[in-house]
Amino acid sequence: REQDVLQYALNILKSAELCSRQNASAEVEYTHSVVSARLARVRIEDLLSSRVATESSVMRHCEVLSKVAEKLEKQGYQNEATQLTIHRAETLRQLGKMEKRENERHELLLESLDLYRQSSRNLKSIYERVSNICQVSEMLCLPVQRQLAGVQLGRAWLLMDMFAEYSGGDKVVLSNKSCVEKLIDDFVRSSPVLSQSEQKWIESCRAAPDEGLACLYVAQSIAAAPQLKLKAECAWGIGHCLRLVSLREAPDPQLQWRGSA
């Protein structure tokens, strides 16, 4: 099994760290970090695919990824550290979808969103440094471009999932109340006392369509001409996001049709 091979490699690297020369210790430490991260990722994938994963078991391996990412970033490997942060974001998003309890699900999705935002900032910084060093051609798609576009896509789809849950899916369209009636209901309804986490969830969901659109436009703009599949995914996401925006605006098609009848 892959886990056994990786664990064996880790044991060898631990012994190598003890007897390695000072000029070779950095390379051994880097290799140890990469293998540790790979082992944690394999264990997370096995747990999620088994459908019996508990949040605590998955989060324990996510903590390993977090520590390895911090170590890699201190060593100057920002891109490798960011890839681990992206994997943590994707893992928390999957956990959030599997979680039945509402509050815990919201916390997982919000944490995933924070990690996506952090990854976006890091990759954007790397992309800007690369662009300053060499001129980026429209006919050439660099790995960091694909990575940045990919993380923006993942972030956008997470935001759309959050907004769909917040708005109740398509229930908004099925409501018979007009915009004025909804406004009156919101005005007379007593405001509930929200926790900090619940307030953050509501604020993030209300801004989700606009933030999602911004992510998709960024991904579309940096995707080079050869990446047709990536551009198509961006266009598909933009269309889906615009549909969510139209639901948020809550037009009254029934009243409009009634007026023209």
Accessible surface in RSA format (square Angstrom, percent):
REM  Atomic radii and reference values for relative SASA: ProtOr
REM  Chains: A
REM  Algorithm: Lee & Richards
REM  Probe-radius: 1.40
REM  Slices: 20
REM RES _ NUM      All-atoms   Total-Side   Main-Chain    Non-polar    All polar
REM                ABS   REL    ABS   REL    ABS   REL    ABS   REL    ABS   REL
RES ARG A   1   192.62  80.9 142.02  72.4  50.60 120.5  73.23 100.1 119.39  72.4
RES GLU A   2    83.18  47.8  69.67  52.7  13.51  32.2  37.63  72.8  45.55  37.2
RES GLN A   3    31.25  17.5  29.88  21.8   1.37   3.3   7.36  15.7  23.89  18.1
RES ASP A   4    89.94  63.0  82.64  82.3   7.30  17.3  29.56  69.6  60.38  60.2
RES VAL A   5   100.20  65.9  96.82  87.7   3.38   8.2  99.96  86.9   0.24   0.6
RES LEU A   6    23.09  12.9  23.09  16.5   0.00   0.0  23.09  16.2   0.00   0.0
RES GLN A   7    60.03  33.6  60.03  43.9   0.00   0.0  34.39  73.2  25.64  19.4
RES TYR A   8   144.45  67.4 142.60  81.1   1.85   4.8 101.95  76.6  42.50  52.4
RES ALA A   9    30.63  28.2  28.06  43.3   2.57   5.8  30.35  42.7   0.28   0.7
RES LEU A  10    12.41   6.9  12.41   8.9   0.00   0.0  12.41   8.7   0.00   0.0
RES ASN A  11    76.11  52.5  67.75  65.5   8.36  20.1  24.97  60.1  51.14  49.4
RES ILE A  12    87.08  49.6  84.46  62.9   2.62   6.3  86.95  62.6   0.12   0.3
RES LEU A  13    25.71  14.3  25.71  18.4   0.00   0.0  25.71  18.1   0.00   0.0
RES LYS A  14   104.88  51.2 102.68  63.0   2.19   5.2  58.02  52.2  46.86  49.9
RES SER A  15    61.42  51.9  56.33  75.2   5.09  11.7  44.59  95.0  16.83  23.6
RES ALA A  16    30.07  27.6  26.97  41.6   3.10   7.0  29.73  41.9   0.34   0.9
RES GLU A  17    67.59  38.8  49.71  37.6  17.88  42.6  19.73  38.2  47.87  39.1
RES LEU A  18   161.16  89.8 126.70  90.6  34.46  86.6 129.99  91.3  31.17  83.9
RES CYS A  19   106.56  80.6  73.98  82.5  32.58  76.6  44.98 113.9  61.58  66.4
RES SER A  20    34.09  28.8   5.97   8.0  28.12  64.8  14.21  30.3  19.88  27.8
RES ARG A  21   170.74  71.7 160.96  82.1   9.78  23.3  76.09 104.0  94.66  57.4
RES GLN A  22   169.39  94.7 149.10 109.0  20.28  48.3  57.29 122.0 112.09  85.0
RES ASN A  23   125.16  86.3  86.18  83.3  38.98  93.9  48.87 117.6  76.29  73.7
RES ALA A  24    27.52  25.3  25.74  39.7   1.78   4.0  27.52  38.7   0.00   0.0
RES SER A  25    45.96  38.8  44.00  58.7   1.96   4.5  27.57  58.7  18.39  25.8
RES ALA A  26    69.19  63.6  63.73  98.3   5.47  12.4  66.54  93.7   2.66   7.0
RES GLU A  27   125.92  72.3 119.01  90.0   6.92  16.5  41.59  80.4  84.34  68.9
RES VAL A  28    24.14  15.9  22.59  20.5   1.55   3.7  24.14  21.0   0.00   0.0
RES GLU A  29    66.00  37.9  66.00  49.9   0.00   0.0  12.46  24.1  53.54  43.7
RES TYR A  30    57.61  26.9  57.61  32.8   0.00   0.0  34.74  26.1  22.87  28.2
RES THR A  31    52.55  37.4  51.68  52.4   0.87   2.1  37.52  50.4  15.03  22.7
RES HIS A  32    27.06  14.8  27.06  18.8   0.00   0.0  23.86  24.6   3.19   3.7
RES SER A  33     1.53   1.3   0.00   0.0   1.53   3.5   1.53   3.3   0.00   0.0
RES VAL A  34    61.09  40.2  58.49  52.9   2.61   6.3  60.05  52.2   1.04   2.8
RES VAL A  35    21.48  14.1  20.99  19.0   0.49   1.2  21.48  18.7   0.00   0.0
RES SER A  36    16.12  13.6  13.72  18.3   2.41   5.5  10.72  22.8   5.41   7.6
RES ALA A  37     5.45   5.0   5.45   8.4   0.00   0.0   5.45   7.7   0.00   0.0
RES ARG A  38    93.86  39.4  91.86  46.8   2.01   4.8  35.81  48.9  58.05  35.2
RES LEU A  39     6.86   3.8   6.86   4.9   0.00   0.0   6.86   4.8   0.00   0.0
RES ALA A  40     2.94   2.7   1.51   2.3   1.44   3.3   2.94   4.1   0.00   0.0
RES ARG A  41    71.14  29.9  71.14  36.3   0.00   0.0   2.41   3.3  68.73  41.7
RES VAL A  42     9.43   6.2   9.37   8.5   0.06   0.1   9.37   8.1   0.06   0.2
RES ARG A  43    74.33  31.2  73.37  37.4   0.97   2.3  10.84  14.8  63.50  38.5
RES ILE A  44     0.68   0.4   0.68   0.5   0.00   0.0   0.68   0.5   0.00   0.0
RES GLU A  45    77.54  44.5  72.12  54.6   5.42  12.9  35.43  68.5  42.11  34.4
RES ASP A  46    60.22  42.2  55.45  55.2   4.76  11.3  22.36  52.6  37.86  37.8
RES LEU A  47    45.80  25.5  45.01  32.2   0.79   2.0  45.79  32.2   0.01   0.0
RES LEU A  48    16.81   9.4  11.51   8.2   5.30  13.3  11.66   8.2   5.16  13.9
RES SER A  49    86.77  73.3  55.02  73.4  31.75  73.1  51.18 109.0  35.59  49.9
RES SER A  50    53.83  45.5  28.32  37.8  25.51  58.8  39.12  83.3  14.71  20.6
RES ARG A  51   186.23  78.2 161.53  82.3  24.69  58.8  57.37  78.4 128.86  78.1
RES VAL A  52   117.69  77.4  95.44  86.4  22.26  53.6 103.82  90.2  13.87  37.6
RES ALA A  53    19.38  17.8   0.00   0.0  19.38  44.1   0.41   0.6  18.97  50.2
RES THR A  54    77.80  55.3  72.26  73.3   5.53  13.2  71.04  95.4   6.76  10.2
RES GLU A  55    58.65  33.7  50.24  38.0   8.41  20.0  20.57  39.8  38.08  31.1
RES SER A  56    80.91  68.4  67.16  89.6  13.75  31.7  52.59 112.0  28.32  39.7
RES SER A  57    16.56  14.0  16.56  22.1   0.00   0.0  15.85  33.8   0.71   1.0
RES VAL A  58     0.00   0.0   0.00   0.0   0.00   0.0   0.00   0.0   0.00   0.0
RES MET A  59    56.70  29.4  52.77  34.9   3.93   9.4  53.02  45.1   3.68   4.9
RES ARG A  60   142.67  59.9 134.39  68.5   8.27  19.7  70.54  96.4  72.12  43.7
RES HIS A  61    22.56  12.3  22.56  15.7   0.00   0.0  11.41  11.8  11.15  13.0
RES CYS A  62     6.06   4.6   5.56   6.2   0.51   1.2   5.86  14.8   0.21   0.2
RES GLU A  63    92.70  53.2  90.64  68.6   2.06   4.9  33.09  64.0  59.61  48.7
RES VAL A  64    56.53  37.2  55.79  50.5   0.74   1.8  56.52  49.1   0.01   0.0
RES LEU A  65     0.00   0.0   0.00   0.0   0.00   0.0   0.00   0.0   0.00   0.0
RES SER A  66    17.46  14.8  16.93  22.6   0.53   1.2   1.62   3.4  15.84  22.2
RES LYS A  67   128.64  62.8 124.14  76.2   4.51  10.7  70.48  63.4  58.17  62.0
RES VAL A  68    10.18   6.7   9.82   8.9   0.36   0.9  10.18   8.8   0.00   0.0
RES ALA A  69     7.61   7.0   7.48  11.5   0.13   0.3   7.61  10.7   0.00   0.0
RES GLU A  70   101.48  58.3  97.69  73.9   3.79   9.0  34.62  67.0  66.86  54.6
RES LYS A  71    79.17  38.6  75.93  46.6   3.24   7.7  41.14  37.0  38.03  40.5
RES LEU A  72     2.88   1.6   2.88   2.1   0.00   0.0   2.88   2.0   0.00   0.0
RES GLU A  73    85.69  49.2  73.94  55.9  11.75  28.0  24.92  48.2  60.77  49.6
RES LYS A  74   180.41  88.0 141.40  86.8  39.01  92.9  95.32  85.8  85.09  90.6
RES GLN A  75    59.66  33.4  26.20  19.1  33.46  79.7  33.51  71.3  26.15  19.8
RES GLY A  76    61.49  75.8   0.00   N/A  61.49  75.8  33.38  91.6  28.11  63.0
RES TYR A  77    81.33  38.0  78.49  44.7   2.84   7.4  43.64  32.8  37.68  46.5
RES GLN A  78    41.14  23.0  38.84  28.4   2.30   5.5  15.21  32.4  25.93  19.7
RES ASN A  79    43.50  30.0  41.38  40.0   2.12   5.1  19.77  47.6  23.73  22.9
RES GLU A  80    65.91  37.8  62.31  47.1   3.60   8.6  29.79  57.6  36.12  29.5
RES ALA A  81     3.92   3.6   3.81   5.9   0.12   0.3   3.92   5.5   0.00   0.0
RES THR A  82     1.18   0.8   0.48   0.5   0.70   1.7   0.63   0.8   0.55   0.8
RES GLN A  83    54.73  30.6  50.84  37.2   3.89   9.3  27.63  58.8  27.10  20.6
RES LEU A  84    10.44   5.8  10.44   7.5   0.00   0.0  10.44   7.3   0.00   0.0
RES THR A  85     5.60   4.0   5.60   5.7   0.00   0.0   0.00   0.0   5.60   8.5
RES ILE A  86    20.07  11.4  20.07  15.0   0.00   0.0  20.07  14.5   0.00   0.0
RES HIS A  87    19.53  10.7  18.60  12.9   0.93   2.4  16.83  17.3   2.70   3.1
RES ARG A  88    38.35  16.1  38.35  19.6   0.00   0.0   0.19   0.3  38.16  23.1
RES ALA A  89     0.00   0.0   0.00   0.0   0.00   0.0   0.00   0.0   0.00   0.0
RES GLU A  90    76.59  44.0  75.27  56.9   1.32   3.2  22.03  42.6  54.57  44.6
RES THR A  91     2.14   1.5   2.10   2.1   0.04   0.1   0.04   0.1   2.10   3.2
RES LEU A  92     2.61   1.5   2.61   1.9   0.00   0.0   2.61   1.8   0.00   0.0
RES ARG A  93    42.27  17.7  42.27  21.5   0.00   0.0   8.27  11.3  34.00  20.6
RES GLN A  94    88.09  49.3  86.62  63.3   1.47   3.5  27.11  57.7  60.98  46.2
RES LEU A  95     8.35   4.7   7.17   5.1   1.19   3.0   7.17   5.0   1.19   3.2
RES GLY A  96     0.00   0.0   0.00   N/A   0.00   0.0   0.00   0.0   0.00   0.0
RES LYS A  97   130.50  63.7  98.96  60.7  31.54  75.1  64.42  58.0  66.08  70.4
RES MET A  98    58.56  30.3  40.16  26.6  18.40  43.8  42.93  36.5  15.63  20.7
RES GLU A  99    26.53  15.2  18.13  13.7   8.41  20.0   5.91  11.4  20.62  16.8
RES LYS A 100   183.01  89.3 160.21  98.3  22.79  54.3 107.56  96.8  75.44  80.4
RES ARG A 101   136.34  57.2 130.13  66.3   6.21  14.8  65.67  89.7  70.67  42.8
RES GLU A 102   103.61  59.5  96.93  73.3   6.68  15.9  21.78  42.1  81.83  66.8
RES ASN A 103    84.66  58.4  80.46  77.8   4.20  10.1  19.13  46.0  65.53  63.3
RES GLU A 104    58.90  33.8  57.47  43.5   1.43   3.4  18.60  36.0  40.30  32.9
RES ARG A 105    44.01  18.5  44.01  22.4   0.00   0.0  12.05  16.5  31.96  19.4
RES HIS A 106    21.09  11.5  21.09  14.7   0.00   0.0  14.11  14.5   6.98   8.1
RES GLU A 107    93.56  53.7  87.80  66.4   5.76  13.7  25.68  49.7  67.88  55.4
RES LEU A 108     6.90   3.8   6.59   4.7   0.31   0.8   6.88   4.8   0.02   0.1
RES LEU A 109     9.57   5.3   9.57   6.8   0.00   0.0   9.57   6.7   0.00   0.0
RES LEU A 110     8.19   4.6   8.00   5.7   0.18   0.5   8.00   5.6   0.18   0.5
RES GLU A 111    69.90  40.1  66.20  50.1   3.70   8.8  26.93  52.1  42.97  35.1
RES SER A 112     0.00   0.0   0.00   0.0   0.00   0.0   0.00   0.0   0.00   0.0
RES LEU A 113     1.63   0.9   1.63   1.2   0.00   0.0   1.63   1.1   0.00   0.0
RES ASP A 114    52.63  36.9  48.00  47.8   4.63  11.0  24.73  58.2  27.90  27.8
RES LEU A 115    13.25   7.4  13.25   9.5   0.00   0.0  13.25   9.3   0.00   0.0
RES TYR A 116     4.37   2.0   4.37   2.5   0.00   0.0   1.47   1.1   2.90   3.6
RES ARG A 117    60.55  25.4  60.14  30.7   0.41   1.0  19.90  27.2  40.65  24.6
RES GLN A 118    65.14  36.4  65.09  47.6   0.06   0.1  12.88  27.4  52.26  39.6
RES SER A 119     0.00   0.0   0.00   0.0   0.00   0.0   0.00   0.0   0.00   0.0
RES SER A 120     5.98   5.1   4.99   6.7   0.99   2.3   5.25  11.2   0.73   1.0
RES ARG A 121   152.12  63.9 143.19  73.0   8.92  21.2  73.08  99.9  79.04  47.9
RES ASN A 122    24.65  17.0  23.96  23.2   0.69   1.7   0.69   1.7  23.96  23.2
RES LEU A 123     0.00   0.0   0.00   0.0   0.00   0.0   0.00   0.0   0.00   0.0
RES LYS A 124   116.36  56.8 116.36  71.4   0.00   0.0  58.96  53.1  57.40  61.1
RES SER A 125    41.40  35.0  37.81  50.5   3.58   8.3  21.53  45.8  19.86  27.8
RES ILE A 126    16.68   9.5  16.68  12.4   0.00   0.0  16.68  12.0   0.00   0.0
RES TYR A 127    40.28  18.8  40.28  22.9   0.00   0.0  21.54  16.2  18.73  23.1
RES GLU A 128    86.31  49.6  84.22  63.7   2.09   5.0  32.46  62.8  53.85  44.0
RES ARG A 129   118.30  49.7 116.11  59.2   2.19   5.2  64.14  87.7  54.16  32.8
RES VAL A 130    41.00  27.0  40.67  36.8   0.32   0.8  41.00  35.6   0.00   0.0
RES SER A 131    42.84  36.2  27.61  36.8  15.23  35.1  26.03  55.4  16.82  23.6
RES ASN A 132   129.84  89.5  93.92  90.8  35.92  86.5  29.33  70.6 100.52  97.2
RES ILE A 133   148.90  84.7 115.92  86.4  32.98  79.5 121.56  87.5  27.34  74.2
RES CYS A 134    61.53  46.5  54.16  60.4   7.37  17.3  37.95  96.2  23.58  25.4
RES GLN A 135   175.02  97.9 142.43 104.1  32.59  77.6  51.37 109.4 123.64  93.8
RES VAL A 136    38.90  25.6  13.82  12.5  25.08  60.4  16.10  14.0  22.80  61.8
RES SER A 137    53.45  45.2  44.64  59.6   8.81  20.3  35.33  75.2  18.12  25.4
RES GLU A 138   144.22  82.8 135.54 102.5   8.68  20.7  54.38 105.2  89.84  73.3
RES MET A 139   137.05  71.0 122.26  80.9  14.79  35.2 103.53  88.0  33.52  44.4
RES LEU A 140   102.63  57.2 101.97  72.9   0.66   1.7 102.63  72.1   0.00   0.0
RES CYS A 141    12.87   9.7   2.59   2.9  10.28  24.2   2.39   6.1  10.48  11.3
RES LEU A 142    35.13  19.6  34.76  24.9   0.37   0.9  35.13  24.7   0.00   0.0
RES PRO A 143    76.01  55.4  74.92  68.3   1.09   4.0  75.74  62.5   0.27   1.7
RES VAL A 144     9.77   6.4   8.48   7.7   1.30   3.1   8.48   7.4   1.30   3.5
RES GLN A 145     6.36   3.6   6.03   4.4   0.33   0.8   0.13   0.3   6.23   4.7
RES ARG A 146    99.54  41.8  93.10  47.5   6.44  15.3  31.88  43.6  67.66  41.0
RES GLN A 147    53.34  29.8  43.72  32.0   9.62  22.9  24.05  51.2  29.29  22.2
RES LEU A 148     3.87   2.2   3.87   2.8   0.00   0.0   3.87   2.7   0.00   0.0
RES ALA A 149     0.00   0.0   0.00   0.0   0.00   0.0   0.00   0.0   0.00   0.0
RES GLY A 150    33.85  41.7   0.00   N/A  33.85  41.7  25.24  69.3   8.61  19.3
RES VAL A 151     4.59   3.0   0.08   0.1   4.51  10.9   2.76   2.4   1.82   4.9
RES GLN A 152    14.26   8.0  14.26  10.4   0.00   0.0   0.00   0.0  14.26  10.8
RES LEU A 153    13.43   7.5  13.43   9.6   0.00   0.0  13.43   9.4   0.00   0.0
RES GLY A 154    14.30  17.6   0.00   N/A  14.30  17.6  13.87  38.1   0.43   1.0
RES ARG A 155    38.23  16.1  38.23  19.5   0.00   0.0   0.00   0.0  38.23  23.2
RES ALA A 156     0.00   0.0   0.00   0.0   0.00   0.0   0.00   0.0   0.00   0.0
RES TRP A 157    55.44  22.3  55.44  26.8   0.00   0.0  45.26  24.1  10.19  16.5
RES LEU A 158     0.31   0.2   0.31   0.2   0.00   0.0   0.31   0.2   0.00   0.0
RES LEU A 159     0.00   0.0   0.00   0.0   0.00   0.0   0.00   0.0   0.00   0.0
RES MET A 160     2.76   1.4   1.04   0.7   1.72   4.1   2.23   1.9   0.52   0.7
RES ASP A 161    52.08  36.5  44.76  44.5   7.32  17.3  18.51  43.6  33.56  33.5
RES MET A 162     0.05   0.0   0.00   0.0   0.05   0.1   0.05   0.0   0.00   0.0
RES PHE A 163     5.48   2.7   5.48   3.4   0.00   0.0   5.48   3.3   0.00   0.0
RES ALA A 164    34.06  31.3  32.07  49.5   1.99   4.5  32.73  46.1   1.33   3.5
RES GLU A 165    64.68  37.1  41.61  31.5  23.07  54.9  39.93  77.2  24.75  20.2
RES TYR A 166    79.86  37.3  53.50  30.4  26.37  68.6  41.47  31.2  38.39  47.3
RES SER A 167    23.75  20.1   7.83  10.5  15.92  36.7  16.20  34.5   7.55  10.6
RES GLY A 168    26.68  32.9   0.00   N/A  26.68  32.9  23.26  63.8   3.42   7.7
RES GLY A 169    29.12  35.9   0.00   N/A  29.12  35.9  26.77  73.5   2.35   5.3
RES ASP A 170    72.76  51.0  66.74  66.4   6.02  14.2  23.61  55.6  49.15  49.0
RES LYS A 171   150.77  73.6 144.32  88.5   6.45  15.4  89.55  80.6  61.22  65.2
RES VAL A 172    45.96  30.2  38.47  34.8   7.49  18.0  42.40  36.8   3.56   9.7
RES VAL A 173    78.52  51.7  58.67  53.1  19.85  47.8  64.89  56.4  13.64  37.0
RES LEU A 174   136.93  76.3 116.30  83.2  20.63  51.9 120.34  84.5  16.59  44.7
RES SER A 175    44.43  37.5  24.91  33.2  19.51  45.0  24.23  51.6  20.20  28.3
RES ASN A 176   129.35  89.2 100.45  97.1  28.90  69.6  30.59  73.6  98.76  95.5
RES LYS A 177   104.34  50.9  98.83  60.6   5.51  13.1  63.91  57.5  40.43  43.1
RES SER A 178    18.99  16.0  16.50  22.0   2.49   5.7  12.62  26.9   6.38   8.9
RES CYS A 179    52.15  39.4  46.25  51.6   5.90  13.9  30.68  77.7  21.47  23.1
RES VAL A 180   100.11  65.9  99.04  89.7   1.08   2.6 100.11  87.0   0.00   0.0
RES GLU A 181    86.72  49.8  84.84  64.2   1.88   4.5  31.79  61.5  54.92  44.8
RES LYS A 182    50.19  24.5  48.62  29.8   1.57   3.7  43.12  38.8   7.07   7.5
RES LEU A 183   125.76  70.0 123.53  88.4   2.23   5.6 125.14  87.9   0.62   1.7
RES ILE A 184    95.24  54.2  93.26  69.5   1.98   4.8  95.24  68.6   0.00   0.0
RES ASP A 185    41.04  28.7  39.26  39.1   1.78   4.2  11.30  26.6  29.74  29.7
RES ASP A 186    84.49  59.2  67.72  67.4  16.78  39.7  23.80  56.0  60.69  60.5
RES PHE A 187   175.88  88.0 149.91  92.9  25.97  67.6 157.34  95.4  18.54  53.1
RES VAL A 188   106.99  70.4  75.03  67.9  31.96  77.0  81.16  70.5  25.83  70.1
RES ARG A 189   143.94  60.4 127.14  64.8  16.80  40.0  61.24  83.7  82.70  50.1
RES SER A 190    97.12  82.1  79.55 106.2  17.56  40.5  54.69 116.5  42.42  59.4
RES SER A 191   104.30  88.1  76.29 101.8  28.00  64.5  41.14  87.6  63.16  88.5
RES PRO A 192    95.09  69.3  72.89  66.4  22.21  80.7  84.01  69.4  11.09  68.9
RES VAL A 193   151.84  99.9 122.62 111.0  29.22  70.4 127.02 110.4  24.82  67.3
RES LEU A 194    64.27  35.8  36.73  26.3  27.54  69.2  37.23  26.1  27.04  72.8
RES SER A 195    60.04  50.7  46.29  61.8  13.76  31.7  52.11 111.0   7.93  11.1
RES GLN A 196   164.41  91.9 149.49 109.3  14.92  35.5  58.47 124.5 105.94  80.4
RES SER A 197    38.99  32.9  31.65  42.2   7.34  16.9  30.98  66.0   8.01  11.2
RES GLU A 198    62.94  36.1  60.81  46.0   2.13   5.1  22.87  44.2  40.06  32.7
RES GLN A 199    72.75  40.7  72.75  53.2   0.00   0.0  31.92  67.9  40.83  31.0
RES LYS A 200    81.22  39.6  79.31  48.7   1.91   4.5  52.53  47.3  28.69  30.6
RES TRP A 201    12.49   5.0  12.49   6.0   0.00   0.0   7.65   4.1   4.84   7.9
RES ILE A 202    32.75  18.6  32.75  24.4   0.00   0.0  32.75  23.6   0.00   0.0
RES GLU A 203    97.51  56.0  89.75  67.9   7.76  18.5  35.00  67.7  62.51  51.0
RES SER A 204    11.31   9.6   6.29   8.4   5.01  11.5   4.92  10.5   6.38   8.9
RES CYS A 205     0.00   0.0   0.00   0.0   0.00   0.0   0.00   0.0   0.00   0.0
RES ARG A 206   144.24  60.6 137.85  70.3   6.39  15.2  44.81  61.2  99.43  60.3
RES ALA A 207    48.45  44.5  44.42  68.5   4.03   9.2  48.21  67.9   0.23   0.6
RES ALA A 208     0.27   0.2   0.00   0.0   0.27   0.6   0.15   0.2   0.12   0.3
RES PRO A 209     0.82   0.6   0.00   0.0   0.82   3.0   0.82   0.7   0.00   0.0
RES ASP A 210    76.46  53.6  68.63  68.3   7.83  18.5  30.98  72.9  45.48  45.4
RES GLU A 211    30.82  17.7  24.33  18.4   6.50  15.5  23.96  46.4   6.86   5.6
RES GLY A 212     0.00   0.0   0.00   N/A   0.00   0.0   0.00   0.0   0.00   0.0
RES LEU A 213    24.54  13.7  24.54  17.6   0.00   0.0  24.54  17.2   0.00   0.0
RES ALA A 214    54.69  50.3  47.07  72.6   7.62  17.3  53.76  75.7   0.93   2.5
RES CYS A 215     4.25   3.2   2.95   3.3   1.30   3.1   1.16   2.9   3.09   3.3
RES LEU A 216     0.00   0.0   0.00   0.0   0.00   0.0   0.00   0.0   0.00   0.0
RES TYR A 217   108.30  50.6 103.76  59.0   4.54  11.8  79.76  59.9  28.54  35.2
RES VAL A 218    58.93  38.8  57.28  51.9   1.65   4.0  58.85  51.1   0.08   0.2
RES ALA A 219     0.00   0.0   0.00   0.0   0.00   0.0   0.00   0.0   0.00   0.0
RES GLN A 220    58.83  32.9  57.24  41.8   1.59   3.8  12.00  25.6  46.83  35.5
RES SER A 221    88.30  74.6  49.48  66.0  38.82  89.4  50.03 106.5  38.27  53.6
RES ILE A 222    22.39  12.7  17.10  12.7   5.29  12.8  21.16  15.2   1.23   3.3
RES ALA A 223     4.94   4.5   0.00   0.0   4.94  11.2   0.29   0.4   4.66  12.3
RES ALA A 224     7.02   6.5   0.54   0.8   6.48  14.8   7.02   9.9   0.00   0.0
RES ALA A 225    42.61  39.2  33.56  51.8   9.05  20.6  36.30  51.1   6.31  16.7
RES PRO A 226    70.21  51.2  38.76  35.3  31.45 114.3  50.41  41.6  19.79 123.0
RES GLN A 227    49.35  27.6  46.74  34.2   2.62   6.2   2.68   5.7  46.67  35.4
RES LEU A 228   131.88  73.4 126.28  90.3   5.60  14.1 126.62  88.9   5.25  14.1
RES LYS A 229   161.43  78.8 152.24  93.4   9.19  21.9 100.75  90.7  60.68  64.6
RES LEU A 230    21.59  12.0  19.50  13.9   2.09   5.3  20.57  14.4   1.02   2.7
RES LYS A 231    63.14  30.8  61.46  37.7   1.69   4.0  38.73  34.9  24.41  26.0
RES ALA A 232    61.27  56.3  48.86  75.4  12.41  28.2  57.05  80.3   4.22  11.2
RES GLU A 233    60.74  34.9  59.50  45.0   1.24   3.0  23.45  45.4  37.29  30.4
RES CYS A 234     0.00   0.0   0.00   0.0   0.00   0.0   0.00   0.0   0.00   0.0
RES ALA A 235    54.14  49.8  43.03  66.4  11.11  25.3  45.69  64.3   8.45  22.4
RES TRP A 236   172.74  69.3 162.95  78.9   9.79  23.0 149.51  79.7  23.23  37.7
RES GLY A 237     0.00   0.0   0.00   N/A   0.00   0.0   0.00   0.0   0.00   0.0
RES ILE A 238    18.35  10.4  18.35  13.7   0.00   0.0  18.35  13.2   0.00   0.0
RES GLY A 239    39.96  49.3   0.00   N/A  39.96  49.3  31.84  87.4   8.12  18.2
RES HIS A 240    64.96  35.5  58.40  40.6   6.56  16.8  35.58  36.7  29.38  34.2
RES CYS A 241     0.00   0.0   0.00   0.0   0.00   0.0   0.00   0.0   0.00   0.0
RES LEU A 242    86.41  48.1  81.07  58.0   5.34  13.4  81.40  57.2   5.01  13.5
RES ARG A 243   108.00  45.3 101.44  51.7   6.56  15.6  50.60  69.2  57.40  34.8
RES LEU A 244     6.33   3.5   6.33   4.5   0.00   0.0   6.33   4.4   0.00   0.0
RES VAL A 245    26.00  17.1  26.00  23.5   0.00   0.0  26.00  22.6   0.00   0.0
RES SER A 246    53.58  45.3  46.99  62.7   6.59  15.2  42.64  90.8  10.94  15.3
RES LEU A 247    16.52   9.2  14.66  10.5   1.86   4.7  15.60  11.0   0.93   2.5
RES ARG A 248    85.24  35.8  59.15  30.2  26.09  62.1  40.38  55.2  44.86  27.2
RES GLU A 249   109.83  63.1  88.35  66.8  21.48  51.1  37.87  73.2  71.96  58.8
RES ALA A 250    18.61  17.1  16.07  24.8   2.54   5.8  18.61  26.2   0.00   0.0
RES PRO A 251    76.32  55.6  58.19  53.0  18.13  65.9  66.85  55.2   9.47  58.9
RES ASP A 252    27.64  19.4  22.83  22.7   4.81  11.4   9.88  23.3  17.76  17.7
RES PRO A 253    64.66  47.1  64.19  58.5   0.47   1.7  64.66  53.4   0.00   0.0
RES GLN A 254    94.93  53.1  87.41  63.9   7.51  17.9  41.77  88.9  53.15  40.3
RES LEU A 255    77.50  43.2  69.29  49.6   8.21  20.6  69.77  49.0   7.72  20.8
RES GLN A 256   117.97  66.0 101.85  74.4  16.11  38.4  47.09 100.2  70.87  53.8
RES TRP A 257   188.94  75.8 184.85  89.5   4.09   9.6 162.59  86.7  26.35  42.7
RES ARG A 258   157.17  66.0 140.91  71.8  16.26  38.7  70.37  96.2  86.80  52.6
RES GLY A 259    67.51  83.3   0.00   N/A  67.51  83.3  38.12 104.6  29.39  65.8
RES SER A 260    87.70  74.1  47.25  63.1  40.44  93.2  52.27 111.3  35.43  49.6
RES ALA A 261   119.23 109.6  48.57  75.0  70.65 160.7  86.16 121.3  33.07  87.6
END  Absolute sums over single chains surface
CHAIN  1 A    15491.9      13318.5       2173.5       9000.0       6492.0
END  Absolute sums over all chains
TOTAL         15491.9      13318.5       2173.5       9000.0       6492.0
